[in-house]
C-alpha cells in the first residue's frame, strides 16, 4: 500500500528516512491535499532505474525480433569466429 504523507511532515527527516527504507517503495508527499512530490531511498531508486533499463532493453529486443533484424545464433557465432580467427 502506498505511503502518503503531508508536506508538513517533512520536518521529521529521520522518521521520513526510516519510512522510506522500511517500506522499500516511494513515499508520496501531498500539498494542500494534492500530490506534490515523491521520495524514496537510494536503494529503491537504484532498483527502479535498473528495472526500467531491463524493460527498455526487452522492448528494444522485441522490436528487433518483430522487424526481423535478428540473426541465427549459430550464424552469429560463426561470423564472430571468422572475424577474430577463433
PDB file with one MODEL, atoms N, CA, C and O in Angstrom:
MODEL        1
ATOM      1  N   UNK A   1       0.846  -1.168   0.000  1.00  0.00           N
ATOM      2  CA  UNK A   1       0.000   0.000   0.000  1.00  0.00           C
ATOM      3  C   UNK A   1       0.895   1.236   0.000  1.00  0.00           C
ATOM      4  O   UNK A   1       1.832   1.315   0.794  1.00  0.00           O
ATOM      5  N   UNK A   2       0.622   2.202  -0.877  1.00  0.00           N
ATOM      6  CA  UNK A   2       1.485   3.383  -0.944  1.00  0.00           C
ATOM      7  C   UNK A   2       1.397   4.232   0.321  1.00  0.00           C
ATOM      8  O   UNK A   2       0.340   4.371   0.936  1.00  0.00           O
ATOM      9  N   UNK A   3       2.538   4.788   0.678  1.00  0.00           N
ATOM     10  CA  UNK A   3       2.607   5.685   1.825  1.00  0.00           C
ATOM     11  C   UNK A   3       2.387   7.112   1.334  1.00  0.00           C
ATOM     12  O   UNK A   3       3.066   7.562   0.411  1.00  0.00           O
ATOM     13  N   UNK A   4       1.451   7.817   1.941  1.00  0.00           N
ATOM     14  CA  UNK A   4       1.136   9.189   1.565  1.00  0.00           C
ATOM     15  C   UNK A   4       1.202  10.039   2.822  1.00  0.00           C
ATOM     16  O   UNK A   4       0.548   9.742   3.822  1.00  0.00           O
ATOM     17  N   UNK A   5       2.003  11.106   2.762  1.00  0.00           N
ATOM     18  CA  UNK A   5       2.132  11.981   3.925  1.00  0.00           C
ATOM     19  C   UNK A   5       2.021  13.439   3.484  1.00  0.00           C
ATOM     20  O   UNK A   5       2.357  13.765   2.346  1.00  0.00           O
ATOM     21  N   UNK A   6       1.555  14.317   4.368  1.00  0.00           N
ATOM     22  CA  UNK A   6       1.502  15.740   4.023  1.00  0.00           C
ATOM     23  C   UNK A   6       2.888  16.373   4.074  1.00  0.00           C
ATOM     24  O   UNK A   6       3.775  15.890   4.778  1.00  0.00           O
ATOM     25  N   UNK A   7       3.064  17.443   3.334  1.00  0.00           N
ATOM     26  CA  UNK A   7       4.363  18.093   3.227  1.00  0.00           C
ATOM     27  C   UNK A   7       4.864  18.592   4.577  1.00  0.00           C
ATOM     28  O   UNK A   7       6.074  18.646   4.795  1.00  0.00           O
ATOM     29  N   UNK A   8       3.982  18.951   5.473  1.00  0.00           N
ATOM     30  CA  UNK A   8       4.414  19.454   6.785  1.00  0.00           C
ATOM     31  C   UNK A   8       5.168  18.396   7.584  1.00  0.00           C
ATOM     32  O   UNK A   8       5.947  18.733   8.476  1.00  0.00           O
ATOM     33  N   UNK A   9       4.941  17.103   7.270  1.00  0.00           N
ATOM     34  CA  UNK A   9       5.642  16.026   7.974  1.00  0.00           C
ATOM     35  C   UNK A   9       7.099  15.885   7.550  1.00  0.00           C
ATOM     36  O   UNK A   9       7.842  15.113   8.156  1.00  0.00           O
ATOM     37  N   UNK A  10       7.520  16.618   6.519  1.00  0.00           N
ATOM     38  CA  UNK A  10       8.906  16.533   6.083  1.00  0.00           C
ATOM     39  C   UNK A  10       9.874  17.113   7.116  1.00  0.00           C
ATOM     40  O   UNK A  10      11.087  16.945   6.995  1.00  0.00           O
ATOM     41  N   UNK A  11       9.344  17.785   8.116  1.00  0.00           N
ATOM     42  CA  UNK A  11      10.192  18.311   9.193  1.00  0.00           C
ATOM     43  C   UNK A  11      10.853  17.178   9.972  1.00  0.00           C
ATOM     44  O   UNK A  11      11.938  17.352  10.527  1.00  0.00           O
ATOM     45  N   UNK A  12      10.204  16.029  10.014  1.00  0.00           N
ATOM     46  CA  UNK A  12      10.712  14.852  10.745  1.00  0.00           C
ATOM     47  C   UNK A  12      11.583  14.015   9.809  1.00  0.00           C
ATOM     48  O   UNK A  12      11.191  12.925   9.395  1.00  0.00           O
ATOM     49  N   UNK A  13      12.756  14.530   9.482  1.00  0.00           N
ATOM     50  CA  UNK A  13      13.584  13.893   8.454  1.00  0.00           C
ATOM     51  C   UNK A  13      14.002  12.470   8.784  1.00  0.00           C
ATOM     52  O   UNK A  13      14.017  11.617   7.897  1.00  0.00           O
ATOM     53  N   UNK A  14      14.340  12.195  10.030  1.00  0.00           N
ATOM     54  CA  UNK A  14      14.777  10.833  10.361  1.00  0.00           C
ATOM     55  C   UNK A  14      13.612   9.853  10.274  1.00  0.00           C
ATOM     56  O   UNK A  14      13.801   8.703   9.879  1.00  0.00           O
ATOM     57  N   UNK A  15      12.414  10.294  10.637  1.00  0.00           N
ATOM     58  CA  UNK A  15      11.240   9.423  10.530  1.00  0.00           C
ATOM     59  C   UNK A  15      10.912   9.155   9.057  1.00  0.00           C
ATOM     60  O   UNK A  15      10.553   8.036   8.694  1.00  0.00           O
ATOM     61  N   UNK A  16      11.035  10.166   8.226  1.00  0.00           N
ATOM     62  CA  UNK A  16      10.782  10.007   6.789  1.00  0.00           C
ATOM     63  C   UNK A  16      11.803   9.040   6.199  1.00  0.00           C
ATOM     64  O   UNK A  16      11.451   8.167   5.405  1.00  0.00           O
ATOM     65  N   UNK A  17      13.060   9.196   6.587  1.00  0.00           N
ATOM     66  CA  UNK A  17      14.103   8.288   6.101  1.00  0.00           C
ATOM     67  C   UNK A  17      13.796   6.854   6.510  1.00  0.00           C
ATOM     68  O   UNK A  17      13.897   5.941   5.691  1.00  0.00           O
ATOM     69  N   UNK A  18      13.426   6.653   7.758  1.00  0.00           N
ATOM     70  CA  UNK A  18      13.068   5.311   8.230  1.00  0.00           C
ATOM     71  C   UNK A  18      11.884   4.750   7.454  1.00  0.00           C
ATOM     72  O   UNK A  18      11.857   3.568   7.112  1.00  0.00           O
ATOM     73  N   UNK A  19      10.911   5.605   7.180  1.00  0.00           N
ATOM     74  CA  UNK A  19       9.728   5.179   6.425  1.00  0.00           C
ATOM     75  C   UNK A  19      10.115   4.727   5.019  1.00  0.00           C
ATOM     76  O   UNK A  19       9.650   3.693   4.539  1.00  0.00           O
ATOM     77  N   UNK A  20      10.971   5.516   4.363  1.00  0.00           N
ATOM     78  CA  UNK A  20      11.419   5.162   3.005  1.00  0.00           C
ATOM     79  C   UNK A  20      12.175   3.843   2.982  1.00  0.00           C
ATOM     80  O   UNK A  20      11.983   3.031   2.077  1.00  0.00           O
ATOM     81  N   UNK A  21      13.026   3.627   3.967  1.00  0.00           N
ATOM     82  CA  UNK A  21      13.834   2.407   4.000  1.00  0.00           C
ATOM     83  C   UNK A  21      13.027   1.182   4.432  1.00  0.00           C
ATOM     84  O   UNK A  21      13.291   0.072   3.970  1.00  0.00           O
ATOM     85  N   UNK A  22      12.060   1.373   5.301  1.00  0.00           N
ATOM     86  CA  UNK A  22      11.309   0.219   5.798  1.00  0.00           C
ATOM     87  C   UNK A  22      10.285  -0.294   4.787  1.00  0.00           C
ATOM     88  O   UNK A  22       9.985  -1.488   4.770  1.00  0.00           O
ATOM     89  N   UNK A  23       9.748   0.585   3.950  1.00  0.00           N
ATOM     90  CA  UNK A  23       8.714   0.151   3.006  1.00  0.00           C
ATOM     91  C   UNK A  23       9.249  -0.188   1.627  1.00  0.00           C
ATOM     92  O   UNK A  23       8.551  -0.822   0.835  1.00  0.00           O
ATOM     93  N   UNK A  24      10.482   0.225   1.321  1.00  0.00           N
ATOM     94  CA  UNK A  24      11.119  -0.088   0.038  1.00  0.00           C
ATOM     95  C   UNK A  24      10.238   0.262  -1.151  1.00  0.00           C
ATOM     96  O   UNK A  24      10.205  -0.461  -2.147  1.00  0.00           O
ATOM     97  N   UNK A  25       9.528   1.371  -1.037  1.00  0.00           N
ATOM     98  CA  UNK A  25       8.711   1.881  -2.136  1.00  0.00           C
ATOM     99  C   UNK A  25       8.646   3.396  -1.996  1.00  0.00           C
ATOM    100  O   UNK A  25       8.970   3.930  -0.936  1.00  0.00           O
ATOM    101  N   UNK A  26       8.238   4.084  -3.033  1.00  0.00           N
ATOM    102  CA  UNK A  26       8.166   5.542  -2.969  1.00  0.00           C
ATOM    103  C   UNK A  26       7.165   6.013  -1.907  1.00  0.00           C
ATOM    104  O   UNK A  26       6.173   5.343  -1.621  1.00  0.00           O
ATOM    105  N   UNK A  27       7.456   7.182  -1.336  1.00  0.00           N
ATOM    106  CA  UNK A  27       6.550   7.839  -0.398  1.00  0.00           C
ATOM    107  C   UNK A  27       6.017   9.082  -1.115  1.00  0.00           C
ATOM    108  O   UNK A  27       6.791   9.904  -1.604  1.00  0.00           O
ATOM    109  N   UNK A  28       4.718   9.209  -1.170  1.00  0.00           N
ATOM    110  CA  UNK A  28       4.083  10.318  -1.871  1.00  0.00           C
ATOM    111  C   UNK A  28       3.824  11.456  -0.900  1.00  0.00           C
ATOM    112  O   UNK A  28       3.284  11.247   0.186  1.00  0.00           O
ATOM    113  N   UNK A  29       4.213  12.663  -1.297  1.00  0.00           N
ATOM    114  CA  UNK A  29       4.056  13.851  -0.469  1.00  0.00           C
ATOM    115  C   UNK A  29       2.931  14.699  -1.061  1.00  0.00           C
ATOM    116  O   UNK A  29       2.911  14.971  -2.262  1.00  0.00           O
ATOM    117  N   UNK A  30       2.001  15.112  -0.209  1.00  0.00           N
ATOM    118  CA  UNK A  30       0.891  15.947  -0.668  1.00  0.00           C
ATOM    119  C   UNK A  30       1.050  17.368  -0.141  1.00  0.00           C
ATOM    120  O   UNK A  30       1.644  17.601   0.912  1.00  0.00           O
ATOM    121  N   UNK A  31       0.502  18.308  -0.903  1.00  0.00           N
ATOM    122  CA  UNK A  31       0.487  19.716  -0.508  1.00  0.00           C
ATOM    123  C   UNK A  31      -0.924  20.222  -0.764  1.00  0.00           C
ATOM    124  O   UNK A  31      -1.418  20.180  -1.891  1.00  0.00           O
ATOM    125  N   UNK A  32      -1.554  20.693   0.279  1.00  0.00           N
ATOM    126  CA  UNK A  32      -2.944  21.150   0.201  1.00  0.00           C
ATOM    127  C   UNK A  32      -3.869  20.060  -0.343  1.00  0.00           C
ATOM    128  O   UNK A  32      -4.826  20.346  -1.062  1.00  0.00           O
ATOM    129  N   UNK A  33      -3.573  18.819   0.004  1.00  0.00           N
ATOM    130  CA  UNK A  33      -4.425  17.704  -0.382  1.00  0.00           C
ATOM    131  C   UNK A  33      -4.168  17.134  -1.768  1.00  0.00           C
ATOM    132  O   UNK A  33      -4.852  16.201  -2.188  1.00  0.00           O
ATOM    133  N   UNK A  34      -3.187  17.684  -2.488  1.00  0.00           N
ATOM    134  CA  UNK A  34      -2.893  17.224  -3.840  1.00  0.00           C
ATOM    135  C   UNK A  34      -1.469  16.678  -3.907  1.00  0.00           C
ATOM    136  O   UNK A  34      -0.595  17.127  -3.165  1.00  0.00           O
ATOM    137  N   UNK A  35      -1.236  15.722  -4.785  1.00  0.00           N
ATOM    138  CA  UNK A  35       0.099  15.164  -4.957  1.00  0.00           C
ATOM    139  C   UNK A  35       1.090  16.241  -5.351  1.00  0.00           C
ATOM    140  O   UNK A  35       0.800  17.075  -6.209  1.00  0.00           O
ATOM    141  N   UNK A  36       2.272  16.226  -4.721  1.00  0.00           N
ATOM    142  CA  UNK A  36       3.270  17.261  -4.990  1.00  0.00           C
ATOM    143  C   UNK A  36       4.641  16.668  -5.290  1.00  0.00           C
ATOM    144  O   UNK A  36       5.305  17.108  -6.229  1.00  0.00           O
ATOM    145  N   UNK A  37       5.078  15.684  -4.518  1.00  0.00           N
ATOM    146  CA  UNK A  37       6.413  15.115  -4.686  1.00  0.00           C
ATOM    147  C   UNK A  37       6.392  13.626  -4.358  1.00  0.00           C
ATOM    148  O   UNK A  37       5.441  13.099  -3.781  1.00  0.00           O
ATOM    149  N   UNK A  38       7.475  12.977  -4.749  1.00  0.00           N
ATOM    150  CA  UNK A  38       7.683  11.570  -4.413  1.00  0.00           C
ATOM    151  C   UNK A  38       9.120  11.435  -3.924  1.00  0.00           C
ATOM    152  O   UNK A  38      10.041  11.953  -4.556  1.00  0.00           O
ATOM    153  N   UNK A  39       9.319  10.745  -2.804  1.00  0.00           N
ATOM    154  CA  UNK A  39      10.670  10.481  -2.306  1.00  0.00           C
ATOM    155  C   UNK A  39      10.824   8.984  -2.066  1.00  0.00           C
ATOM    156  O   UNK A  39       9.854   8.268  -1.818  1.00  0.00           O
ATOM    157  N   UNK A  40      12.084   8.533  -2.148  1.00  0.00           N
ATOM    158  CA  UNK A  40      12.358   7.118  -1.913  1.00  0.00           C
ATOM    159  C   UNK A  40      13.811   6.959  -1.498  1.00  0.00           C
ATOM    160  O   UNK A  40      14.621   7.872  -1.661  1.00  0.00           O
ATOM    161  N   UNK A  41      14.128   5.795  -0.962  1.00  0.00           N
ATOM    162  CA  UNK A  41      15.509   5.512  -0.571  1.00  0.00           C
ATOM    163  C   UNK A  41      16.363   5.342  -1.824  1.00  0.00           C
ATOM    164  O   UNK A  41      15.848   5.060  -2.906  1.00  0.00           O
ATOM    165  N   UNK A  42      17.661   5.514  -1.666  1.00  0.00           N
ATOM    166  CA  UNK A  42      18.578   5.323  -2.788  1.00  0.00           C
ATOM    167  C   UNK A  42      18.504   3.894  -3.315  1.00  0.00           C
ATOM    168  O   UNK A  42      18.563   3.671  -4.525  1.00  0.00           O
ATOM    169  N   UNK A  43      18.375   2.932  -2.416  1.00  0.00           N
ATOM    170  CA  UNK A  43      18.297   1.530  -2.827  1.00  0.00           C
ATOM    171  C   UNK A  43      17.064   1.293  -3.700  1.00  0.00           C
ATOM    172  O   UNK A  43      17.151   0.631  -4.734  1.00  0.00           O
ATOM    173  N   UNK A  44      15.930   1.825  -3.289  1.00  0.00           N
ATOM    174  CA  UNK A  44      14.701   1.681  -4.069  1.00  0.00           C
ATOM    175  C   UNK A  44      14.838   2.378  -5.410  1.00  0.00           C
ATOM    176  O   UNK A  44      14.396   1.855  -6.433  1.00  0.00           O
ATOM    177  N   UNK A  45      15.452   3.558  -5.411  1.00  0.00           N
ATOM    178  CA  UNK A  45      15.673   4.297  -6.653  1.00  0.00           C
ATOM    179  C   UNK A  45      16.539   3.496  -7.613  1.00  0.00           C
ATOM    180  O   UNK A  45      16.210   3.375  -8.793  1.00  0.00           O
ATOM    181  N   UNK A  46      17.650   2.945  -7.112  1.00  0.00           N
ATOM    182  CA  UNK A  46      18.551   2.173  -7.966  1.00  0.00           C
ATOM    183  C   UNK A  46      17.874   0.932  -8.518  1.00  0.00           C
ATOM    184  O   UNK A  46      18.073   0.591  -9.684  1.00  0.00           O
ATOM    185  N   UNK A  47      17.078   0.249  -7.705  1.00  0.00           N
ATOM    186  CA  UNK A  47      16.337  -0.925  -8.187  1.00  0.00           C
ATOM    187  C   UNK A  47      15.341  -0.523  -9.267  1.00  0.00           C
ATOM    188  O   UNK A  47      15.190  -1.215 -10.274  1.00  0.00           O
ATOM    189  N   UNK A  48      14.672   0.588  -9.052  1.00  0.00           N
ATOM    190  CA  UNK A  48      13.685   1.074 -10.022  1.00  0.00           C
ATOM    191  C   UNK A  48      14.356   1.424 -11.347  1.00  0.00           C
ATOM    192  O   UNK A  48      13.860   1.056 -12.412  1.00  0.00           O
ATOM    193  N   UNK A  49      15.473   2.126 -11.285  1.00  0.00           N
ATOM    194  CA  UNK A  49      16.192   2.504 -12.504  1.00  0.00           C
ATOM    195  C   UNK A  49      16.741   1.274 -13.218  1.00  0.00           C
ATOM    196  O   UNK A  49      16.733   1.217 -14.448  1.00  0.00           O
ATOM    197  N   UNK A  50      17.218   0.294 -12.459  1.00  0.00           N
ATOM    198  CA  UNK A  50      17.713  -0.947 -13.062  1.00  0.00           C
ATOM    199  C   UNK A  50      16.586  -1.664 -13.810  1.00  0.00           C
ATOM    200  O   UNK A  50      16.771  -2.106 -14.944  1.00  0.00           O
ATOM    201  N   UNK A  51      15.428  -1.775 -13.176  1.00  0.00           N
ATOM    202  CA  UNK A  51      14.308  -2.458 -13.818  1.00  0.00           C
ATOM    203  C   UNK A  51      13.817  -1.683 -15.039  1.00  0.00           C
ATOM    204  O   UNK A  51      13.424  -2.290 -16.035  1.00  0.00           O
ATOM    205  N   UNK A  52      13.835  -0.359 -14.977  1.00  0.00           N
ATOM    206  CA  UNK A  52      13.461   0.437 -16.155  1.00  0.00           C
ATOM    207  C   UNK A  52      14.408   0.151 -17.316  1.00  0.00           C
ATOM    208  O   UNK A  52      13.976   0.055 -18.465  1.00  0.00           O
ATOM    209  N   UNK A  53      15.699   0.016 -17.014  1.00  0.00           N
ATOM    210  CA  UNK A  53      16.684  -0.293 -18.041  1.00  0.00           C
ATOM    211  C   UNK A  53      16.435  -1.684 -18.630  1.00  0.00           C
ATOM    212  O   UNK A  53      16.524  -1.866 -19.844  1.00  0.00           O
ATOM    213  N   UNK A  54      16.127  -2.651 -17.789  1.00  0.00           N
ATOM    214  CA  UNK A  54      15.828  -4.004 -18.259  1.00  0.00           C
ATOM    215  C   UNK A  54      14.611  -3.991 -19.175  1.00  0.00           C
ATOM    216  O   UNK A  54      14.628  -4.600 -20.244  1.00  0.00           O
ATOM    217  N   UNK A  55      13.550  -3.295 -18.756  1.00  0.00           N
ATOM    218  CA  UNK A  55      12.332  -3.233 -19.572  1.00  0.00           C
ATOM    219  C   UNK A  55      12.597  -2.550 -20.914  1.00  0.00           C
ATOM    220  O   UNK A  55      12.050  -2.966 -21.935  1.00  0.00           O
ATOM    221  N   UNK A  56      13.425  -1.512 -20.921  1.00  0.00           N
ATOM    222  CA  UNK A  56      13.764  -0.820 -22.168  1.00  0.00           C
ATOM    223  C   UNK A  56      14.526  -1.748 -23.100  1.00  0.00           C
ATOM    224  O   UNK A  56      14.259  -1.778 -24.301  1.00  0.00           O
ATOM    225  N   UNK A  57      15.470  -2.503 -22.561  1.00  0.00           N
ATOM    226  CA  UNK A  57      16.243  -3.432 -23.389  1.00  0.00           C
ATOM    227  C   UNK A  57      15.360  -4.551 -23.931  1.00  0.00           C
ATOM    228  O   UNK A  57      15.525  -4.976 -25.075  1.00  0.00           O
ATOM    229  N   UNK A  58      14.424  -5.026 -23.114  1.00  0.00           N
ATOM    230  CA  UNK A  58      13.492  -6.048 -23.589  1.00  0.00           C
ATOM    231  C   UNK A  58      12.595  -5.500 -24.700  1.00  0.00           C
ATOM    232  O   UNK A  58      12.321  -6.189 -25.683  1.00  0.00           O
ATOM    233  N   UNK A  59      12.148  -4.277 -24.539  1.00  0.00           N
ATOM    234  CA  UNK A  59      11.319  -3.652 -25.571  1.00  0.00           C
ATOM    235  C   UNK A  59      12.100  -3.515 -26.875  1.00  0.00           C
ATOM    236  O   UNK A  59      11.569  -3.801 -27.948  1.00  0.00           O
ATOM    237  N   UNK A  60      13.355  -3.079 -26.790  1.00  0.00           N
ATOM    238  CA  UNK A  60      14.196  -2.962 -27.982  1.00  0.00           C
ATOM    239  C   UNK A  60      14.401  -4.321 -28.647  1.00  0.00           C
ATOM    240  O   UNK A  60      14.368  -4.431 -29.872  1.00  0.00           O
ATOM    241  N   UNK A  61      14.613  -5.356 -27.827  1.00  0.00           N
ATOM    242  CA  UNK A  61      14.811  -6.702 -28.377  1.00  0.00           C
ATOM    243  C   UNK A  61      13.546  -7.200 -29.074  1.00  0.00           C
ATOM    244  O   UNK A  61      13.623  -7.805 -30.143  1.00  0.00           O
ATOM    245  N   UNK A  62      12.395  -6.950 -28.477  1.00  0.00           N
ATOM    246  CA  UNK A  62      11.130  -7.368 -29.095  1.00  0.00           C
ATOM    247  C   UNK A  62      10.900  -6.641 -30.417  1.00  0.00           C
ATOM    248  O   UNK A  62      10.384  -7.231 -31.366  1.00  0.00           O
ATOM    249  N   UNK A  63      11.278  -5.366 -30.487  1.00  0.00           N
ATOM    250  CA  UNK A  63      11.146  -4.619 -31.740  1.00  0.00           C
ATOM    251  C   UNK A  63      12.065  -5.191 -32.800  1.00  0.00           C
ATOM    252  O   UNK A  63      11.685  -5.277 -33.968  1.00  0.00           O
ATOM    253  N   UNK A  64      13.282  -5.587 -32.406  1.00  0.00           N
ATOM    254  CA  UNK A  64      14.221  -6.182 -33.354  1.00  0.00           C
ATOM    255  C   UNK A  64      13.682  -7.494 -33.905  1.00  0.00           C
ATOM    256  O   UNK A  64      13.786  -7.760 -35.102  1.00  0.00           O
ATOM    257  N   UNK A  65      13.115  -8.300 -33.043  1.00  0.00           N
ATOM    258  CA  UNK A  65      12.550  -9.580 -33.483  1.00  0.00           C
ATOM    259  C   UNK A  65      11.364  -9.337 -34.408  1.00  0.00           C
ATOM    260  O   UNK A  65      11.230  -9.999 -35.437  1.00  0.00           O
ATOM    261  N   UNK A  66      10.510  -8.396 -34.049  1.00  0.00           N
ATOM    262  CA  UNK A  66       9.325  -8.109 -34.860  1.00  0.00           C
ATOM    263  C   UNK A  66       9.708  -7.578 -36.246  1.00  0.00           C
ATOM    264  O   UNK A  66       9.025  -7.866 -37.229  1.00  0.00           O
ATOM    265  N   UNK A  67      10.790  -6.809 -36.329  1.00  0.00           N
ATOM    266  CA  UNK A  67      11.204  -6.250 -37.622  1.00  0.00           C
ATOM    267  C   UNK A  67      12.093  -7.216 -38.401  1.00  0.00           C
ATOM    268  O   UNK A  67      12.476  -6.924 -39.534  1.00  0.00           O
ATOM    269  N   UNK A  68      12.427  -8.363 -37.806  1.00  0.00           N
ATOM    270  CA  UNK A  68      13.259  -9.353 -38.480  1.00  0.00           C
ATOM    271  C   UNK A  68      14.735  -9.005 -38.451  1.00  0.00           C
ATOM    272  O   UNK A  68      15.527  -9.602 -39.180  1.00  0.00           O
ATOM    273  N   UNK A  69      15.111  -8.056 -37.626  1.00  0.00           N
ATOM    274  CA  UNK A  69      16.506  -7.627 -37.528  1.00  0.00           C
ATOM    275  C   UNK A  69      17.254  -8.500 -36.520  1.00  0.00           C
ATOM    276  O   UNK A  69      17.804  -8.004 -35.536  1.00  0.00           O
ATOM    277  N   UNK A  70      17.265  -9.810 -36.785  1.00  0.00           N
ATOM    278  CA  UNK A  70      17.925 -10.769 -35.904  1.00  0.00           C
ATOM    279  C   UNK A  70      18.750 -11.723 -36.752  1.00  0.00           C
ATOM    280  O   UNK A  70      18.591 -11.800 -37.971  1.00  0.00           O
ATOM    281  N   UNK A  71      19.629 -12.439 -36.084  1.00  0.00           N
ATOM    282  CA  UNK A  71      20.488 -13.392 -36.779  1.00  0.00           C
ATOM    283  C   UNK A  71      20.472 -14.700 -35.998  1.00  0.00           C
ATOM    284  O   UNK A  71      20.413 -14.700 -34.769  1.00  0.00           O
ATOM    285  N   UNK A  72      20.523 -15.796 -36.711  1.00  0.00           N
ATOM    286  CA  UNK A  72      20.580 -17.106 -36.088  1.00  0.00           C
ATOM    287  C   UNK A  72      21.818 -17.183 -35.197  1.00  0.00           C
ATOM    288  O   UNK A  72      22.874 -16.664 -35.558  1.00  0.00           O
ATOM    289  N   UNK A  73      21.696 -17.823 -34.041  1.00  0.00           N
ATOM    290  CA  UNK A  73      22.791 -17.901 -33.078  1.00  0.00           C
ATOM    291  C   UNK A  73      24.024 -18.591 -33.669  1.00  0.00           C
ATOM    292  O   UNK A  73      25.147 -18.130 -33.466  1.00  0.00           O
ATOM    293  N   UNK A  74      23.823 -19.682 -34.391  1.00  0.00           N
ATOM    294  CA  UNK A  74      24.968 -20.389 -34.972  1.00  0.00           C
ATOM    295  C   UNK A  74      25.664 -19.538 -36.028  1.00  0.00           C
ATOM    296  O   UNK A  74      26.892 -19.531 -36.111  1.00  0.00           O
ATOM    297  N   UNK A  75      24.880 -18.817 -36.836  1.00  0.00           N
ATOM    298  CA  UNK A  75      25.478 -17.931 -37.840  1.00  0.00           C
ATOM    299  C   UNK A  75      26.247 -16.796 -37.165  1.00  0.00           C
ATOM    300  O   UNK A  75      27.318 -16.401 -37.624  1.00  0.00           O
ATOM    301  N   UNK A  76      25.703 -16.290 -36.097  1.00  0.00           N
ATOM    302  CA  UNK A  76      26.356 -15.203 -35.363  1.00  0.00           C
ATOM    303  C   UNK A  76      27.686 -15.667 -34.791  1.00  0.00           C
ATOM    304  O   UNK A  76      28.690 -14.965 -34.916  1.00  0.00           O
ATOM    305  N   UNK A  77      27.709 -16.841 -34.163  1.00  0.00           N
ATOM    306  CA  UNK A  77      28.956 -17.387 -33.621  1.00  0.00           C
ATOM    307  C   UNK A  77      29.979 -17.649 -34.721  1.00  0.00           C
ATOM    308  O   UNK A  77      31.174 -17.416 -34.539  1.00  0.00           O
ATOM    309  N   UNK A  78      29.499 -18.136 -35.863  1.00  0.00           N
ATOM    310  CA  UNK A  78      30.393 -18.413 -36.969  1.00  0.00           C
ATOM    311  C   UNK A  78      31.046 -17.131 -37.472  1.00  0.00           C
ATOM    312  O   UNK A  78      32.246 -17.119 -37.748  1.00  0.00           O
ATOM    313  N   UNK A  79      30.273 -16.051 -37.597  1.00  0.00           N
ATOM    314  CA  UNK A  79      30.843 -14.787 -38.071  1.00  0.00           C
ATOM    315  C   UNK A  79      31.805 -14.190 -37.055  1.00  0.00           C
ATOM    316  O   UNK A  79      32.795 -13.567 -37.441  1.00  0.00           O
ATOM    317  N   UNK A  80      31.538 -14.366 -35.774  1.00  0.00           N
ATOM    318  CA  UNK A  80      32.460 -13.866 -34.744  1.00  0.00           C
ATOM    319  C   UNK A  80      33.773 -14.645 -34.791  1.00  0.00           C
ATOM    320  O   UNK A  80      34.856 -14.066 -34.701  1.00  0.00           O
ATOM    321  N   UNK A  81      33.660 -15.970 -34.935  1.00  0.00           N
ATOM    322  CA  UNK A  81      34.873 -16.789 -35.007  1.00  0.00           C
ATOM    323  C   UNK A  81      35.719 -16.426 -36.229  1.00  0.00           C
ATOM    324  O   UNK A  81      36.946 -16.374 -36.152  1.00  0.00           O
ATOM    325  N   UNK A  82      35.051 -16.178 -37.351  1.00  0.00           N
ATOM    326  CA  UNK A  82      35.785 -15.804 -38.555  1.00  0.00           C
ATOM    327  C   UNK A  82      36.441 -14.434 -38.388  1.00  0.00           C
ATOM    328  O   UNK A  82      37.575 -14.224 -38.818  1.00  0.00           O
ATOM    329  N   UNK A  83      35.735 -13.529 -37.776  1.00  0.00           N
ATOM    330  CA  UNK A  83      36.245 -12.167 -37.608  1.00  0.00           C
ATOM    331  C   UNK A  83      37.477 -12.140 -36.700  1.00  0.00           C
ATOM    332  O   UNK A  83      38.434 -11.414 -36.972  1.00  0.00           O
ATOM    333  N   UNK A  84      37.455 -12.921 -35.635  1.00  0.00           N
ATOM    334  CA  UNK A  84      38.544 -12.905 -34.668  1.00  0.00           C
ATOM    335  C   UNK A  84      39.486 -14.108 -34.777  1.00  0.00           C
ATOM    336  O   UNK A  84      40.336 -14.306 -33.908  1.00  0.00           O
ATOM    337  N   UNK A  85      39.343 -14.914 -35.839  1.00  0.00           N
ATOM    338  CA  UNK A  85      40.185 -16.079 -36.075  1.00  0.00           C
ATOM    339  C   UNK A  85      40.237 -17.000 -34.867  1.00  0.00           C
ATOM    340  O   UNK A  85      41.314 -17.402 -34.426  1.00  0.00           O
ATOM    341  N   UNK A  86      39.077 -17.327 -34.341  1.00  0.00           N
ATOM    342  CA  UNK A  86      39.000 -18.201 -33.171  1.00  0.00           C
ATOM    343  C   UNK A  86      38.609 -19.591 -33.594  1.00  0.00           C
ATOM    344  O   UNK A  86      38.489 -20.481 -32.752  1.00  0.00           O
TER     345      UNK A  86
ENDMDL
END
